[in-house]
Amino acid sequence: MPGRILVVDDDDDFRQLLADVFAQAGYEVVSKNNAHHALETFEESDFDAVVTDHNMPEMTGEELVQSIRSSSPQIPIILVSGYLNQDLIQNLKNINTEIFHKPLNVISLLRKTSEKLNLAAK
């Protein structure tokens, strides 16, 4: 059962790729190119999951995840990045965040998103 996903990435091409992949899989997608705008949108609407980049100007993906977790601790969040060190990976895992490294396997991303949404629905 697809749901509503917030996609956040400052790279226009990659954000559009993610939005297209999720839309083709039947998800309703809202995409934002800025973590601050994404947080405002998240607070104003209902989402079933969030997929975000880490390296973004003004607010990192980790900061976005922490802000979302403060109000919605159980929502599935997937962080996608090519630039993560081991300490950051551990911090994100400690706050229940799934991590995908670039280059991205979109089939694995779709599978993990579906799995997380099914677990959240239970």
Secondary structure by P-SEA (a helix, b strand, c coil): cbbbbbbbcccaaaaaaaaaaaaaaccbbbbbccaaaaaaaaaaccccbbbbbcccccccaaaaaaaaaacccccbbbbbcccccaaaaaaaaaabbbbbccccaaaaaaaaaaaaaaaaac
